Amino acid sequence: MGSATITHVFNDNENINLPLLEQPTPYSSSTEVGVQALNLAATGGGNGRSEKHYRLTFNIPGITISDKNFVSFSSGSETASNPPSGIAPDGGGPGYTSGLSFSSYHELDGNNQVRVWFSNGSSNSFVRTITVNYPGNSGDSPGDAGCVNGPWVPALPPAGCPSLPSSGSGGSGGLLLTQNGSNGITVNLENYPNKLVTLELVGDFGGSSWSNSCTVTAPNSSDILVGGSPVGGSPYSRANFTQTSNFNAKIYNIDGGSSFTVSSSSTDGTRPQRTIREEVCTTSAPDADGNTVTTCVCEESIEYYSPWLPCTKGVQIGTSSGSTVTWGYTDGNGGSTPAQSFTLKVLSTKDVLPFTGSVGMEDVQNYCWVTPSDDAYLDLALDDNGEPGHSAGDYYRHPDKERFRSPSEQASRTNINAGGIIYQEFRGVAGAEPPS
């Protein structure tokens, strides 16, 4: 709370402000509050012997006085009546009246302007000293005594806490989700032995204003596209990828029987705090005339929003098994929606060349052949019989042998017999076709 002591001269005979000790008028000891004496013709009532009107104008950076209760006054004192030229004589004298009293009644006279009354007097002129108290900030409702609390900075978190997915199972088979620490999950593909599995992962980051991210670690996949763009690395040595906003990712030809992880993280928001202002008043000892002066100030302290964090932080699994699984992550912020929500579903599977039964070149071609990345390789002049994938040399010369994948071994067939493939070495292998 701020305050200003205003000393002012008023002469209701001439209806003008008189100089006070060579100071121009309106005069105030504080540049934040100016005072104007309203004349007899003032709209809404001017001045006479029984009632004197002042208009206080506030010019305080960052403060808008928009309620009369933002302003309070201490008791003023009359130092002279009918002073010649506005200056009270040292010893007073005949014809100097007294009895002017200060009324705390005041009203808003427009934003940053308050009208205040002096009343119960018959003097023509007087010198008046009052103390005006005003709030130290705007935008809050004043308390009973004019002390106002500051705003929360930053703003308070949204009310409530996010509703996470209901826990449940989508069946005994399919994908299996387990929690990995407090902020991550593990996706287990043990129900897909001897298969290459292609998945779609959708992440939604719409639930919090705080900074959030997730990292997907799925190296045992041939290809990963996020929003249609490939993730770095090479087949079955794919790099991790991190997202900070909504995304759609496709994870291709991941080894059945393997697992991968998705971990979430977030940066906690700043804990809100505000300034608490409580009025503390002290009263002076009586002066020679028995008068006392009560001075009130606003004592300040800092309040921190509690509890902090307002909500639980971590992962909760929704549907834990099946061809589609779900989970969410809350970052501790308020609101009704998790900071991160995920849906993972199986798009397709591909079987390996069977471990038993007869096997021939056509079987290897059907299960294991992969379109090569080097177009020159498809030159039929280089192909043994004009049909890609139907001769031993096609596999030996292939530029992308890491795509001949054995999910049970989590390894690729890269050391192919130079003298012609042995069909048996392709049992348990499937071709990890790149995205088209």
Buried (B, 14 or more C-beta within 10 A) or exposed (E): BBBBBBBBBBBBEEBEBBEBEEEEBBBBEBEBBBBBBBBEEBEEEBBEEEBBBBBBBBEBEEBEBEBBBBBBBBBBBBEBBBBEEBBBEEEEEEEBBEEBEBBEEBEBBEEBBBBBBBEEBEBBBBBBBBBBBBBBBBEBEBBEBBBBBBBBEEEEBBEEBBEBBEEEEBEEEBBBBEBBEEBBBBBBBEBBEBBBBBBBBBBBBEBBBBEBBBBBBBBBBBBBBBEEEEBEBEBBEBBBBEBEEEBEBBBBBBBBBBBBBBBBBBEEBEEBBBBBBEBEEEEEEEEEEEEEBEEBBBEBEEEEBEEEBBBEBBBBBBBBBBBBBBBBBBBBBBBEBBBBBBBBBBEEBBEBBEEEEEBEBEBBBEBBBBBBEEEEBEEEEEBBEEEBBBBBBBBBBBEBBBBBBBBBEBBBBEEBEEEEBEBEBBBBBBBBBBEE
